[in-house]
Amino acid sequence: MIEFDPLLNTCYILTNGSIRTLAYYSHLIPIFFSLSLALLVFIKAPKNILSKVFLAFSIVFSFWLVADLITWVSNNYSLVYAFWAPVDYIETIMYILGLYFAMVFVNGSDISWFKKILLFLITIPPFFITITQKSVLGFTHPVCEAVNNGFLLNYRFAIEILSIIIILIYAINPFFIKKLKEFRKSRFIVLGSMFLFLTVFGATSYLSASTGYYELNLYALFVIPLFLIAIIHSIFSLDIFKVKIVGTYFIVIGFIILMGTQLLFITSATNKLLTILTLLLSMILSFILFKNLKKETDQRIYIEKLSEVIKQSKKQVEETNDKLEKANEKLKGLDKLKTEFVSLASHQLRSPLTAIKGYASMLMEGDYGDISKEAKEAIDRMYESSKNLTIVVEDLLNVTKIESGGMKYEMVIFDLSQVAEDEAKDFTMAAEKKGLKLNFEKDESTYCTVNGDKEKIRQIIINFIDNSIKYTKEGKVNISVRNKGDKVLFCVKDTGVGMSEEIKESLFHKFARGDGSRMNTTGSGLGLYLAKQIVEAHHGRVWVESDGPGKGSAFYMELKAECCKAE
């Protein structure tokens, strides 16, 4: 029978040297890993709620490991009793913090104050029992067996089971609520490893307390690396704590330390030598790895910074595009209102202008009796003004029809050269009145017909001839029609003001009038724009040529035609 000395821990006597060595190995290595990793992530991300909870969990767990280790290796019974008493309370806190970590991990943010208070209230009963020295009711020295508080033990087991169930629900929840798109492999690994760790830890703690075979706790501690690997995986996969590179250094150094601890168990000199050589080789390879990793790290940091700049630039471009799109939509709305207003105003102006023009013509023709010469001149000016304004109104109406897609074309087959010749004869008097010579030429060898809207094409011919006469002070205006295979070319060439390259590029735009506007202030700047739109609707083209200001201009219209030899 073993004699009992109250100052000597019988647990120390009953455990052999190998068990105590195993206790050191199973406790100190996890303490190093837990605290090192927790401090690492906290230093790198001090404001991250996960890093704070993980640090608190690691500290509590490490304190539990220290307390449990003392009960295995110390020969001072008073010290063993002092650390045995708060173990149940510490284990309860550890499970609550594990649950807290899982809740924050799933939510991606801190939990509500209500949940925090609820978790805190759960820890009050074991705290009160522990500080009143009722957590351990007695101790059976010969067999190294503590008499634990039954209520506290059952309370702790209930909290552990509840925590484990909640963590399991968090892990498998996406499978049952049909949100597999929200499922993340890393989430399942982290929560699954947490569940495995706490389940095995709690089960062995319960079995050791129930059977008195406390060596189970030592073997259960070897599950700790699974939990650490899960946390490391979360760092690498999710970059939770932003310490990927530093984590690599930590892992490599940690495994070298684990390898070095094998020297505590090896007794053979040969095995010790091989282990030392392996450690040296691992350290050399680690140095090479760290050196290459630094180069990769620098490059990755540069790429990440560049990616961030590109991301910001892309965001700014998207914001600018959104603003431009909204502005464009607003402009389209305003343009539509403008078109509707112009159309309405033009319709309202057309009727009174027609009446003014008609009555002025009747007065000049003497339908209302003889009028004086002065009155006739005034009426003639009124007639010309109303005529010019009618043309402007008609142009505005045509523009609104084109822009709204309401322009209609009455297609017929006609002789373009005949239409051009008729209009040239009508403008002869106006040209002679300005002292200009008006010539007309056409190709007599072939006969060509055009399929198009005859009246709209006529208006283009009139516009070209009228512009040339208006913007030519002296010289001549040549009108010609040339047949070119399956096309016919109409041209009006003058010796007028000419134009620069800049003006030529914008001349067929809306309200563009060029330098000639100083000679004629009555134009709308819409005639050439309408001509271009109408000709392009006929699958033809219009353009202008000029050698420069003061060197005359030539306006061209080319249309598809069917030509044959003239008889």
BADRENMAR-247395 format. One line per field, with one value per residue (C-alpha): residue in one letter; x, y, z. Coordinates in steps of 0.001 Angstrom, whole numbers. Example, Ala and Ser with C-alpha at 12.3 -4.5 7.8 and 13.67 -1.06 7.14 Angstrom:
BEGIN
residu <- (A,S)
east <- (12300,13670)
north <- (-4500,-1060)
up <- (7800,7140)
END
This chain:
BEGIN
residu <- (M,I,E,F,D,P,L,L,N,T,C,Y,I,L,T,N,G,S,I,R,T,L,A,Y,Y,S,H,L,I,P,I,F,F,S,L,S,L,A,L,L,V,F,I,K,A,P,K,N,I,L,S,K,V,F,L,A,F,S,I,V,F,S,F,W,L,V,A,D,L,I,T,W,V,S,N,N,Y,S,L,V,Y,A,F,W,A,P,V,D,Y,I,E,T,I,M,Y,I,L,G,L,Y,F,A,M,V,F,V,N,G,S,D,I,S,W,F,K,K,I,L,L,F,L,I,T,I,P,P,F,F,I,T,I,T,Q,K,S,V,L,G,F,T,H,P,V,C,E,A,V,N,N,G,F,L,L,N,Y,R,F,A,I,E,I,L,S,I,I,I,I,L,I,Y,A,I,N,P,F,F,I,K,K,L,K,E,F,R,K,S,R,F,I,V,L,G,S,M,F,L,F,L,T,V,F,G,A,T,S,Y,L,S,A,S,T,G,Y,Y,E,L,N,L,Y,A,L,F,V,I,P,L,F,L,I,A,I,I,H,S,I,F,S,L,D,I,F,K,V,K,I,V,G,T,Y,F,I,V,I,G,F,I,I,L,M,G,T,Q,L,L,F,I,T,S,A,T,N,K,L,L,T,I,L,T,L,L,L,S,M,I,L,S,F,I,L,F,K,N,L,K,K,E,T,D,Q,R,I,Y,I,E,K,L,S,E,V,I,K,Q,S,K,K,Q,V,E,E,T,N,D,K,L,E,K,A,N,E,K,L,K,G,L,D,K,L,K,T,E,F,V,S,L,A,S,H,Q,L,R,S,P,L,T,A,I,K,G,Y,A,S,M,L,M,E,G,D,Y,G,D,I,S,K,E,A,K,E,A,I,D,R,M,Y,E,S,S,K,N,L,T,I,V,V,E,D,L,L,N,V,T,K,I,E,S,G,G,M,K,Y,E,M,V,I,F,D,L,S,Q,V,A,E,D,E,A,K,D,F,T,M,A,A,E,K,K,G,L,K,L,N,F,E,K,D,E,S,T,Y,C,T,V,N,G,D,K,E,K,I,R,Q,I,I,I,N,F,I,D,N,S,I,K,Y,T,K,E,G,K,V,N,I,S,V,R,N,K,G,D,K,V,L,F,C,V,K,D,T,G,V,G,M,S,E,E,I,K,E,S,L,F,H,K,F,A,R,G,D,G,S,R,M,N,T,T,G,S,G,L,G,L,Y,L,A,K,Q,I,V,E,A,H,H,G,R,V,W,V,E,S,D,G,P,G,K,G,S,A,F,Y,M,E,L,K,A,E,C,C,K,A,E)
east <- (0,1241,1766,15,1828,-537,2281,3021,836,-97,-992,2695,3720,1134,2202,5410,8035,6699,3218,4653,6764,3645,1832,4528,4416,601,254,3210,3171,-551,51,2830,737,-2454,-939,1510,-1162,-3641,-1109,-31,-3519,-4352,-1225,-1934,-5658,-6300,-9660,-11019,-13630,-12643,-9022,-10162,-12444,-9812,-7214,-9565,-10369,-6662,-5775,-8547,-7638,-3949,-4801,-6780,-3775,-1477,-3875,-4265,-506,197,-2147,-63,3506,3499,4378,2824,-706,-1744,-721,-2595,-5739,-5492,-5469,-7927,-10700,-11291,-10942,-14706,-15289,-12426,-13747,-17212,-15706,-13740,-16899,-18781,-15915,-15835,-19537,-18958,-16214,-18518,-21352,-19064,-17482,-20875,-22377,-19245,-19692,-20070,-23209,-25859,-25595,-28544,-26657,-23503,-25398,-27040,-23644,-22293,-25208,-24508,-21045,-22281,-23335,-19948,-18136,-20120,-19582,-15845,-15185,-17133,-14721,-17493,-16298,-14307,-15988,-13183,-10177,-9435,-5678,-4752,-6309,-5750,-9473,-11235,-14823,-16332,-19477,-22245,-24352,-21349,-20256,-23712,-24129,-20796,-21726,-25091,-23394,-20855,-23551,-25630,-22597,-21631,-25181,-25378,-21989,-23103,-26284,-24200,-21991,-24754,-27451,-26920,-27783,-31229,-32426,-31589,-28945,-26164,-25053,-24181,-22231,-18504,-16056,-13840,-16831,-17643,-13998,-13597,-16908,-16576,-13115,-14351,-17223,-14844,-12382,-14981,-16870,-13806,-12538,-15866,-16416,-12984,-13408,-16737,-15360,-12247,-14398,-16821,-14255,-11368,-9076,-7716,-5053,-7836,-7412,-3809,-4726,-7664,-5302,-3782,-6993,-5917,-3828,-7020,-8544,-5320,-5144,-8746,-7900,-4810,-6991,-9370,-6428,-5204,-8577,-10604,-7765,-9758,-6901,-4820,-1685,-1117,2605,3390,1237,3495,6560,4657,3604,7064,8756,6040,6558,10339,9686,7385,10116,12618,10404,10929,14306,12439,11320,14251,16782,18846,21956,21513,17916,18923,21634,19187,16651,19287,20383,16742,16269,19346,18207,14720,16170,18300,15312,13199,15785,15648,11844,11709,14123,12022,8837,10079,10503,7022,5645,7095,5679,2292,2151,2933,243,-2298,-1555,-1833,-5068,-6441,-5574,-7250,-10274,-10572,-10140,-12766,-15115,-14586,-15170,-18376,-19574,-18734,-20531,-23584,-23604,-23135,-25891,-28273,-27249,-27731,-31199,-32035,-30733,-32794,-35853,-35079,-34378,-37708,-39483,-37607,-38647,-42272,-42202,-40644,-43182,-46094,-44741,-44118,-47637,-49058,-46942,-47675,-51360,-50934,-47854,-49813,-52564,-50097,-48333,-51617,-53112,-49831,-49810,-53428,-52686,-49724,-51807,-54492,-57312,-58240,-57733,-54838,-52176,-49411,-45844,-44643,-47324,-46495,-42815,-43771,-46145,-43430,-41023,-43730,-44339,-40631,-40266,-43281,-41944,-38546,-40176,-42400,-39284,-37747,-40934,-41052,-37428,-38150,-41107,-39008,-36254,-38718,-40170,-36708,-35605,-38863,-38823,-41990,-40605,-42471,-41197,-43410,-41190,-41667,-39465,-38400,-35740,-33382,-31816,-35223,-36095,-32721,-33137,-36613,-35360,-32329,-34695,-36736,-33578,-32292,-34042,-32846,-29240,-29407,-30855,-27571,-25461,-24547,-24365,-26318,-25335,-26915,-25312,-26476,-25230,-27018,-25519,-27455,-30848,-31140,-34087,-34113,-36468,-37163,-39332,-39407,-40566,-38021,-35214,-36486,-36212,-32565,-31863,-33571,-31575,-28225,-28955,-30463,-27441,-24968,-26780,-27095,-23429,-21925,-21335,-20005,-19081,-21209,-23117,-22780,-25403,-24686,-26053,-23636,-24442,-21976,-22964,-25587,-25457,-26326,-24392,-25954,-23561,-23865,-20535,-20122,-17479,-18713,-17259,-15831,-15028,-12276,-11722,-13230,-16430,-16687,-16625,-19538,-21566,-24101,-24820,-27871,-27774,-24315,-24087,-20398,-18851,-21521,-24022,-22698,-24018,-27405,-28986,-32336,-31210,-32033,-28936,-31146,-31312,-28048,-28696,-32081,-30488,-28002,-30677,-33003,-30265,-28932,-32499,-32306,-28999,-27082,-24577,-23946,-20711,-19062,-15715,-13862,-10267,-10618,-12229,-12955,-12371,-15930,-17691,-19154,-22097,-22679,-25603,-25149,-28100,-28609,-30074,-30968,-29261,-29460,-28200,-30269,-32021)
north <- (0,3516,5715,9104,12313,15373,17514,15089,14714,11037,11741,12445,9159,7121,8527,7250,9315,8583,9839,13062,13499,12917,15507,18099,17362,17348,20606,22874,22501,23434,26370,27621,27210,28678,31767,32433,32241,34244,37001,37007,37543,40094,42166,42120,42849,44429,45882,42640,41157,37597,38210,39513,36540,34088,35675,35426,31806,30941,32596,30750,27467,27953,28671,25416,23588,25096,24125,20595,20206,21140,18405,15907,16978,18836,17044,19842,18827,22350,23652,20827,21556,25292,24648,21739,23800,26352,23833,23373,27131,27677,24906,26519,29870,28123,26595,29907,31651,28851,29407,33186,32659,30475,33040,35910,33764,32928,36425,38180,40771,41072,39707,41853,43078,40875,37743,38948,39464,36041,34354,36228,35163,31519,31821,33271,29989,28216,31432,31766,28075,28371,31547,30074,27073,24571,23396,20501,18907,16535,14554,10842,10900,7227,6910,10518,11179,14535,14725,17315,19359,17327,20346,22184,19095,18529,22266,22319,19245,20838,24036,22035,19935,23040,24854,21847,21485,25177,25024,21899,23673,26598,24180,22174,24869,25664,22058,22217,25679,25128,27832,25771,28836,30431,27315,27844,24969,26989,27741,24036,23165,25786,25089,21334,21321,23444,20986,18011,19561,20579,17281,15100,17397,17341,13605,12647,15070,13413,9884,10646,12102,9173,6372,7956,7207,10742,9728,10106,13879,13609,11788,14101,17052,15641,16716,20338,20463,19853,22998,24954,23721,24876,28348,28447,27362,30214,32623,31351,30800,33712,35990,36714,38256,39512,37618,35134,35649,35852,32764,30822,31664,30685,27294,26336,27363,25614,22313,22590,23020,19993,18015,19138,17925,14360,14540,14315,10755,9339,7318,5794,7793,6937,8147,11346,11983,11392,13710,16449,16081,16253,19420,21034,20101,21434,24716,25113,24376,26779,29509,28948,28912,32160,33828,32867,33692,37234,37805,36433,38514,41731,40943,40019,43221,45217,43343,43849,47568,47758,45758,48136,51116,49456,48607,52212,53480,51031,52156,55792,54974,53109,56027,58438,56203,56081,59873,60198,57679,59595,62872,61267,60056,63543,65064,62581,63642,67320,66660,64902,67835,70208,68190,68114,71854,72657,70436,72083,75583,74892,73603,76637,78990,77333,78379,82143,82298,80688,83265,86188,84929,84365,87767,89545,87827,88843,92469,92622,91124,93804,91579,94307,97247,99409,100199,102745,101966,102457,100101,97550,97552,97070,94225,92646,92671,91190,88482,87591,87542,85281,83081,82731,82113,79441,77666,77790,76387,73638,72759,72569,70286,67991,67845,66815,64161,62729,62679,61099,58549,59972,61109,59393,58997,58603,56617,57093,56675,60011,61654,63585,65564,66850,67978,69724,71427,72713,74204,75744,77606,78874,80304,82008,85302,85354,84760,87460,89865,89496,89730,86031,83636,80396,77364,73904,70778,67186,63913,63478,60047,58163,58317,57625,57304,57464,55640,58101,60834,63301,66331,65889,65458,68573,70509,69431,70642,73948,74279,73706,76175,78791,78625,79026,82107,83636,83163,84212,87946,87683,85098,82110,79084,75834,73088,69653,66103,63264,59586,57140,53537,52638,56086,59659,62674,66111,69047,72782,74622,78349,81069,82250,82626,79089,77543,76133,72472,73021,74416,71591,69011,70621,72032,69198,69369,71054,74868,74976,77858,78639,82021,82763,83543,87122,87568,85956,86215,84640,80999,78455,76288,73221,72881,70978,68855,67826,67202,64782,62928,62594,61458,58890,57577,57004,55128,57914,60506,64263,66211,69540,70465,73771,74912,77356,80674,82907,80082,78885,75674,72585,70689,67082,64638,61045,58657,55130,55053,52815,54062,53153,54662,57516,56895)
up <- (0,-851,2144,1894,2610,2554,1188,-1627,-4701,-5044,-8714,-9279,-7631,-9543,-12929,-14451,-16286,-19773,-18848,-17493,-20662,-22738,-20618,-21308,-25017,-25274,-23301,-24057,-27842,-28136,-25777,-28057,-31210,-29760,-28170,-31012,-33705,-31623,-30918,-34550,-35927,-33241,-33946,-37679,-37314,-33895,-34947,-36389,-34051,-35039,-34042,-30636,-29955,-31167,-28862,-25861,-26714,-27033,-23716,-21837,-23516,-22719,-19104,-19006,-20462,-17803,-15018,-16347,-16869,-13243,-12034,-14037,-13323,-9986,-6707,-4631,-3674,-2630,-6056,-7773,-5752,-6501,-10250,-10199,-8599,-11437,-14305,-14764,-14820,-17289,-19537,-19513,-20539,-23301,-24811,-24606,-26423,-28998,-29610,-29758,-32370,-34505,-34342,-35376,-38107,-39638,-39342,-40548,-37796,-34039,-32382,-30701,-27107,-26159,-27230,-25466,-22207,-22585,-23030,-20013,-17812,-18671,-17068,-13756,-11998,-12444,-11500,-8263,-7354,-8036,-5977,-3040,-3112,-3822,-7241,-5655,-2645,-1723,-2885,-2606,-2197,-2561,-5977,-7069,-7544,-7043,-5834,-8190,-7594,-9258,-10247,-11693,-13615,-15118,-15820,-17676,-19723,-20643,-21834,-23822,-25512,-26323,-27773,-29890,-31260,-32222,-33983,-35849,-36974,-38253,-40201,-41926,-42082,-45829,-46744,-45087,-46090,-49768,-49891,-51432,-53403,-50076,-48990,-48575,-48234,-45889,-43646,-43376,-42640,-39904,-38179,-38701,-37141,-34241,-33756,-33900,-31459,-28861,-29201,-28682,-25934,-24092,-24591,-23231,-20335,-19453,-19843,-17796,-14996,-15152,-15347,-13461,-16412,-16828,-19382,-21971,-21661,-22804,-25997,-26669,-26785,-29987,-31774,-31219,-34460,-36456,-35014,-35610,-39200,-39709,-38422,-40647,-43572,-42843,-42883,-46241,-47927,-46605,-45574,-42404,-40483,-43476,-42440,-45252,-45665,-41947,-41406,-43782,-41683,-38551,-39901,-41126,-37871,-35857,-37633,-37138,-33411,-33452,-35148,-32517,-29700,-30949,-29229,-25910,-26729,-28661,-26658,-29473,-30399,-34080,-34114,-32319,-34928,-37784,-36165,-35734,-39375,-40468,-38405,-39962,-43468,-42739,-41484,-44642,-46875,-44821,-45346,-49111,-48966,-47007,-49430,-52457,-50600,-49980,-53723,-54369,-51522,-52900,-56320,-54863,-52831,-55974,-57932,-55133,-55018,-58801,-58672,-56050,-58229,-61215,-59082,-57908,-61468,-62696,-59950,-60902,-64577,-63695,-61572,-64395,-66914,-64650,-64406,-68173,-68797,-66533,-68184,-71602,-70645,-69424,-72660,-74682,-72751,-73317,-77007,-77317,-75685,-77989,-81054,-79946,-79250,-82648,-84392,-82561,-83123,-86817,-87356,-85580,-87743,-91072,-91294,-90618,-92892,-95723,-95232,-95171,-98270,-100110,-99311,-100168,-103571,-104204,-103284,-105685,-108510,-108031,-106808,-104302,-106673,-107651,-105024,-104979,-105937,-102319,-100988,-103662,-102605,-98979,-99863,-102038,-99077,-96863,-99457,-99686,-95908,-95455,-98258,-96548,-93178,-94759,-96011,-92509,-90958,-93580,-92847,-89110,-89721,-91910,-89283,-86576,-88902,-89639,-85990,-84843,-87683,-89196,-92564,-95399,-98960,-102047,-104394,-108141,-111217,-112775,-114926,-112634,-115495,-116593,-113054,-112747,-116158,-115251,-111991,-113729,-116103,-113136,-111483,-114666,-113940,-110302,-111451,-114154,-111600,-109615,-112758,-112740,-115664,-115115,-117245,-117454,-118917,-119130,-120607,-123960,-124689,-122023,-120429,-116660,-114332,-110537,-108166,-105354,-103883,-106754,-104768,-101999,-104523,-106271,-103005,-102707,-106279,-105494,-102253,-104016,-106830,-104493,-102140,-105011,-106323,-102830,-101921,-105282,-105839,-109394,-111971,-112845,-111587,-113542,-113129,-114548,-114551,-115404,-115830,-114234,-115000,-112398,-110768,-111681,-110397,-109936,-109385,-108769,-109072,-108433,-108205,-104825,-101331,-101058,-97683,-95454,-94530,-91064,-92546,-95083,-92288,-90408,-93289,-93424,-89688,-88190,-88132,-89801,-92311,-92786,-93628,-96222,-93456,-93447,-97002,-96345,-92894,-93794,-93969,-91256,-91556,-92009,-95813,-96288,-93189,-94626,-98029,-96486,-94494,-97502,-99922,-97427,-97047,-100841,-100310,-102001,-100793,-100826,-100350,-101068,-102581,-102388,-102938,-100066,-99084,-102089,-104612,-105115,-104154,-105790,-104238,-105332,-105047,-106180,-106516,-107784,-111299,-114221,-117381,-121048,-124287,-125632,-128954)
END
